[in-house]
């Protein structure tokens, strides 16, 4: 994409009403614009990153054998009354009536809808195990929406639901999701720590939240520092292997890590003092096992091998897709702007022409742009008639991981400059080597 033809309405100054870094930088980098309190339009670059995050979520869910679908945003109040949550959920739920005076709601989650669906179509143990998921917009009427996409009223979320014949199989689904989430977050350049959590209005006996450590996090967290040394890495996992998933789960949950809601000081004090940490964290996902609570109320029964009708064991698993974008920025930025991890960057690299209108510089930039594009990469070429300082400031603000700088002086020596946004280190090399370097960085990302 050529920047002169792109819609990127950047701001030089920090907006006065933006309280945290991610909100400030998303507004300044032209990623979002507030429509109303807690509701945002996603401008082209913000939408581009949002889709990259969503694609990683889809890829990892389907790698684990989970099946994508799509459910509506509006739901009937009748199902929520059957589950007992219509009144219990609280004022965060947006309750509405249609023109026929039928009570409806804008879905904050989908346990009722998916359980009713499975109750209608699944009648035998032979159809199990089954995990369905979707990525859909949700609405929760926060009393005080703030922090941009971190605490908005409308948000994009992946929510998935497993249906199993018994508790053992359902707990395997729980462990499988934990493993899947670890890989998902690492691909986005995040270390998200699974922590024992409170189930809240979802309910259930087993639940872990995934939290990214950040000074602006809403939750106070307590953890053993050893857990931050763990990495899922490139492990090959058979998601049908219960023992393998259980092993990874235990590796990441055996060390103390809890939110303030479930913190137990006596247990925490058993951790060696030099490893005890108290920090702030941003929740980016949560998994639940809640047994037969919803299936019994909504009639999700199957015939088991003995011919008996039994309720399905269930769990739900959520990832805040739009919230993740803010969390990544909170975890990866500096005073000059965003620093995107390679896995979610809106463009793979930036090309800066130091002397627009110079025949040699223009030709070299065009060649770089065309070569990178031909390799399937997506560069952003700053071809504006703008001073060099302004171009560098824009590139730093929007945070592309790599920048190729092209100018007449370097071209006389046959070189361009390749700069890492994260480290600030630069290296001169031929245009051909610059192309090869950028291509190698993104191979397999």
C-alpha positions in Angstrom: 0.0 0.0 0.0 1.2 3.5 -0.9 0.7 5.8 2.1 -0.4 8.7 -0.3 -3.4 6.5 -1.2 -4.2 5.1 2.2 -6.6 6.4 4.8 -4.4 6.9 7.9 -5.6 10.0 9.9 -2.8 10.3 12.4 -2.8 12.8 15.3 0.3 14.6 16.6 -1.0 15.3 20.1 -2.4 12.9 22.7 -6.2 13.1 23.0 -7.1 14.6 26.3 -9.7 12.0 27.2 -7.5 9.0 26.5 -6.3 7.6 29.9 -4.0 4.7 29.0 -1.3 4.1 26.4 -3.2 1.8 24.1 -6.2 4.2 23.8 -3.9 7.2 23.1 -1.8 5.4 20.5 -4.8 3.8 18.7 -6.4 7.2 18.4 -3.1 8.9 17.4 -2.2 6.1 14.9 -5.6 6.5 13.2 -6.8 3.0 14.1 -10.2 3.8 15.7 -12.6 6.7 16.2 -15.2 6.8 19.0 -18.8 6.6 17.8 -20.4 6.9 21.2 -19.3 5.9 24.8 -17.5 2.6 24.6 -18.3 2.1 20.9 -15.8 2.6 18.1 -15.4 2.6 14.4 -12.5 0.6 13.3 -10.5 2.6 10.7 -8.5 0.7 8.0 -5.3 0.1 9.9 -7.1 -0.9 13.1 -9.4 -3.1 11.2 -6.3 -4.7 9.5 -4.8 -5.7 12.8 -8.1 -6.8 14.2 -8.5 -9.2 11.3 -4.9 -10.6 11.8 -5.7 -11.3 15.4 -9.0 -13.0 14.4 -7.2 -15.1 11.8 -4.7 -16.4 14.3 -7.6 -17.3 16.6 -9.4 -19.2 13.8 -6.2 -21.0 12.8 -5.5 -22.3 16.3 -9.0 -23.2 17.0 -9.3 -25.3 13.9 -5.8 -26.8 14.5 -7.4 -28.2 17.7 -10.4 -29.6 15.8 -12.9 -27.0 16.8 -15.6 -26.1 14.3 -16.4 -22.5 13.3 -19.9 -21.2 12.8 -21.8 -17.9 13.4 -24.6 -17.1 15.8 -26.7 -13.9 15.8 -26.1 -10.9 18.0 -29.7 -10.7 19.1 -31.2 -13.5 21.2 -34.6 -14.3 22.6 -35.1 -13.6 26.3 -37.0 -16.9 26.6 -33.9 -19.1 26.5 -32.2 -16.9 29.1 -35.3 -17.3 31.4 -35.0 -21.1 31.0 -31.4 -21.0 32.2 -32.2 -18.5 35.0 -29.8 -15.9 33.8 -32.2 -13.3 32.2 -32.7 -11.4 35.5 -29.5 -12.6 37.2 -27.1 -11.3 34.6 -27.5 -7.7 35.7 -27.7 -4.3 34.1 -24.8 -5.0 31.8 -27.1 -6.9 29.5 -28.9 -4.8 26.9 -32.6 -5.8 27.0 -34.8 -4.7 24.2 -38.2 -5.3 22.6 -39.0 -5.6 18.9 -42.1 -4.1 17.2 -44.2 -7.1 18.3 -43.3 -6.5 21.9 -41.2 -9.6 22.1 -38.4 -9.4 24.6 -34.9 -9.8 23.2 -31.3 -9.0 24.3 -28.1 -8.1 22.6 -26.0 -11.2 23.4 -23.1 -10.7 26.0 -22.4 -14.5 25.5 -24.0 -17.5 23.9 -24.3 -20.5 26.3 -28.1 -20.5 26.0 -28.2 -20.2 22.2 -25.6 -22.9 21.5 -27.0 -25.3 24.1 -30.5 -25.0 22.6 -29.1 -25.6 19.1 -27.2 -28.8 20.2 -30.3 -30.0 22.1 -32.2 -29.9 18.8 -29.7 -31.6 16.6 -27.5 -33.9 18.7 -29.1 -37.0 20.3 -26.4 -39.7 20.4 -23.0 -40.1 22.1 -21.7 -41.0 18.6 -21.8 -37.3 17.7 -19.4 -36.5 20.5 -17.1 -34.9 21.3 -18.2 -31.7 19.8 -16.7 -28.2 20.1 -18.3 -25.3 18.2 -17.1 -21.7 18.2 -17.7 -18.4 16.5 -16.2 -14.9 16.4 -18.9 -12.3 16.9 -19.6 -8.8 18.2 -20.9 -8.7 21.8 -22.4 -5.9 23.9 -22.2 -5.4 27.6 -23.5 -2.1 28.9 -20.6 -1.1 31.1 -21.6 1.5 33.7 -18.4 3.5 33.0 -16.8 2.5 29.7 -13.1 3.6 29.6 -9.7 2.7 28.3 -10.7 2.6 24.7 -11.1 -1.0 23.4 -9.9 -2.4 26.7 -13.2 -1.6 28.5 -15.7 -0.8 25.8 -19.4 -1.7 25.5 -19.2 -3.3 22.0 -16.4 -5.7 21.5 -15.3 -8.6 19.2 -15.0 -11.9 21.0 -14.3 -15.5 20.1 -16.6 -17.8 22.2 -16.5 -21.5 22.0 -18.5 -24.3 23.6 -17.6 -28.0 24.1 -20.1 -30.8 24.5 -19.0 -34.1 25.9 -20.5 -37.3 27.3 -18.8 -37.2 30.7 -16.7 -35.1 33.0 -13.4 -36.8 32.0 -13.9 -35.9 28.3 -15.1 -32.4 29.2 -12.0 -31.8 31.3 -9.9 -32.9 28.3 -11.6 -30.2 26.3 -10.7 -27.7 29.1 -7.1 -28.7 29.0 -7.1 -28.7 25.2 -8.3 -25.1 25.2 -5.7 -24.1 27.7 -3.0 -25.5 25.4 -4.6 -23.9 22.3 -4.7 -20.5 24.0 -1.1 -20.6 25.0 -0.1 -21.1 21.4 -2.6 -18.4 20.2 -1.2 -15.7 22.5 2.5 -16.6 21.8 1.8 -16.2 18.0 0.7 -12.7 18.8 3.9 -11.9 20.7 2.2 -12.1 24.1 2.9 -14.0 27.2 -0.5 -14.6 28.7 -0.4 -16.3 32.1 -3.2 -18.8 33.0 -4.5 -17.9 36.5 -7.0 -19.4 38.7 -10.1 -17.1 38.5 -13.6 -16.5 39.6 -16.3 -17.9 37.3 -18.6 -14.8 37.6 -22.0 -14.9 35.8 -20.9 -17.8 33.5 -20.8 -20.2 36.5 -18.8 -23.4 36.9 -16.3 -25.1 39.1 -13.2 -24.9 36.9 -12.0 -21.7 35.4 -8.7 -20.0 34.4 -8.2 -16.5 33.1 -5.3 -15.6 30.8 -3.7 -12.3 31.8 -1.0 -10.2 30.2 1.2 -8.3 32.6 0.9 -4.6 32.2 1.1 -1.6 34.6 -2.4 -0.4 33.4 -4.0 -3.8 34.1 -7.4 -3.7 35.9 -6.7 -6.8 38.0 -4.1 -7.2 40.7 -2.3 -10.5 40.2 -0.1 -12.7 42.4 2.2 -15.2 40.8 5.4 -17.3 41.1 8.0 -15.6 38.8 9.0 -19.1 37.5 5.8 -19.1 35.4 7.2 -16.2 33.2 10.1 -18.4 32.1 7.7 -20.9 30.5 7.0 -20.9 26.8 4.9 -23.1 24.6 7.2 -22.6 21.7 7.1 -24.9 18.6 5.8 -28.0 20.4 3.9 -30.5 18.3 0.8 -31.4 20.3 -1.7 -34.1 19.4 -4.9 -32.5 20.7 -6.6 -35.9 20.9 -3.9 -37.1 23.3 -5.4 -36.5 26.8 -2.2 -37.2 28.6 -0.2 -34.7 26.5 -2.7 -31.9 27.0 -2.9 -32.7 30.7 0.9 -32.5 31.0 1.1 -29.1 29.3 -1.8 -27.9 31.4 -0.1 -29.0 34.6 3.2 -27.4 33.6 1.5 -24.0 33.2 -0.9 -24.2 36.2 1.1 -26.0 38.9 2.9 -22.7 39.9 1.0 -20.2 41.9 -0.8 -17.6 39.7 -4.1 -16.0 40.8 -6.2 -12.9 40.4 -7.1 -10.8 43.4 -10.5 -12.5 43.4 -9.1 -16.0 44.2 -5.8 -15.0 45.9 -5.0 -17.0 49.0 -2.2 -15.4 51.1 -1.3 -18.6 52.9 -0.7 -20.5 49.7 1.2 -17.6 48.1 3.5 -17.4 51.1 4.6 -20.9 50.4 6.3 -19.7 47.2 10.0 -18.7 47.9 10.0 -15.0 48.7 12.4 -14.2 45.9 9.9 -15.6 43.4 6.8 -13.9 44.7 5.5 -11.2 42.4 2.5 -8.8 42.7 1.6 -6.9 39.6 -1.2 -5.7 37.4 -2.7 -7.8 34.6 -5.0 -7.4 31.6 -7.5 -10.2 31.0 -7.5 -11.4 27.4 -9.4 -14.7 27.7 -11.0 -17.2 30.0 -12.0 -20.9 30.0 -14.7 -22.6 32.0 -16.0 -26.1 32.7 -19.5 -26.0 34.2 -20.7 -29.6 33.9 -24.4 -30.2 33.1 -25.7 -26.8 34.4 -27.0 -25.5 31.1 -27.7 -28.9 29.4 -30.1 -29.9 32.2 -32.0 -26.6 32.1 -32.2 -26.5 28.3 -32.6 -30.2 27.5 -29.3 -31.0 25.8 -29.5 -34.8 26.4 -28.0 -37.7 24.5 -28.3 -41.4 24.5 -25.2 -43.1 25.9 -23.8 -46.5 25.1 -26.2 -48.2 27.5 -29.2 -46.5 25.9 -29.7 -44.1 28.8 -30.6 -40.4 28.3 -27.9 -38.3 30.0 -27.2 -34.6 30.0 -24.1 -33.3 28.2 -21.1 -32.0 30.0 -20.2 -28.5 28.8 -17.6 -25.8 29.0 -17.1 -22.4 27.4 -14.0 -20.6 26.2 -13.6 -17.0 25.3 -10.9 -14.8 23.8 -11.3 -11.0 23.7 -10.3 -10.4 20.0 -10.7 -6.6 20.0 -9.4 -6.4 23.6 -6.2 -8.2 22.5 -5.3 -5.4 20.2 -5.2 -3.0 23.1 -3.3 -5.5 25.3 -0.6 -6.0 22.6 0.0 -2.2 22.5 0.1 -2.0 26.3 2.7 -4.7 26.4 4.7 -3.5 23.3 5.3 0.3 22.9 7.7 3.0 23.7 7.6 6.8 23.9 7.4 7.1 20.1 4.6 4.8 19.5 3.5 1.2 19.0 5.9 -1.7 18.4 3.9 -4.4 16.6 5.0 -8.1 17.0 5.6 -9.6 13.5 2.6 -11.9 13.9 0.0 -9.1 14.0 1.6 -6.1 12.3 -0.7 -4.3 9.8 2.1 -4.1 7.3 5.2 -6.3 7.2 7.6 -3.3 6.8 7.7 0.4 5.9 9.5 1.9 3.0 10.7 5.5 3.5 11.7 7.5 0.5 14.0 10.3 1.8 13.8 12.3 -1.4 10.5 11.9 -3.2 10.9 13.1 -6.7 14.5 12.0 -7.1 14.6 9.6 -10.0 17.0 7.1 -8.4 15.2 7.1 -5.0 11.8 6.8 -6.6 12.9 3.9 -8.8 14.6 2.1 -5.9 11.5 2.4 -3.7 9.2 1.2 -6.5 11.5 -1.8 -7.1 11.5 -2.7 -3.4 7.8 -2.3 -3.1 7.1 -4.5 -6.2 9.6 -7.2 -5.1 8.2 -7.5 -1.6 4.7 -7.5 -2.9 5.6 -10.3 -5.4 6.8 -12.4 -2.5 3.4 -12.2 -0.8 4.4 -9.5 1.7 2.5 -6.3 2.4 4.8 -3.2 2.6 3.6 0.3 3.4 5.5 2.7 1.1 5.6 6.3 2.5 5.6 8.1 -0.9 4.3 11.4 0.5 6.1 14.7 -0.3 6.8 15.1 3.4 10.1 15.9 5.2 12.1 12.9 6.4 11.5 13.7 10.1 7.8 13.5 9.6 8.0 10.2 7.8 10.2 8.7 10.5 7.7 9.9 13.2 4.8 8.4 11.3 6.6 5.0 11.0 7.5 5.1 14.7 4.0 5.9 15.7 2.3 3.2 13.7 4.9 0.7 14.9 5.8 -1.5 11.9 8.5 -3.9 13.0 10.9 -3.1 10.1 11.7 0.0 8.1 13.7 0.2 4.9 15.1 3.7 4.3 16.0 4.8 0.8 18.0 7.9 0.0 20.2 9.3 -2.8 23.4 9.1 -0.6 23.0 5.5 0.2 22.0 4.5 -3.3 25.3 6.0 -4.6 27.0 3.3 -2.5 24.4 0.7 -3.6 22.8 0.3 -0.2 19.6 1.0 1.7 19.1 1.1 5.5 17.1 -1.6 7.3 16.0 -0.7 10.9 14.4 -2.7 13.6 11.5 -0.8 15.4 12.0 -2.8 18.6 15.8 -2.3 19.0 16.4 0.8 16.9 19.4 -1.0 15.4 20.1 -0.2 11.7 22.1 -2.0 9.1 23.1 -1.0 5.6 22.8 -3.6 2.8 21.9 -3.9 -0.8 18.3 -3.7 -1.8 18.4 -7.4 -2.8 19.6 -8.4 0.7 17.1 -6.1 2.3 14.3 -7.9 0.5 15.7 -11.3 1.4 16.0 -10.3 5.1 12.4 -9.1 5.4 11.2 -12.3 3.6 13.2 -14.5 5.9 11.8 -12.8 9.0 8.2 -13.5 8.0 8.8 -17.0 6.7 6.5 -19.2 8.9 5.1 -16.3 10.9 
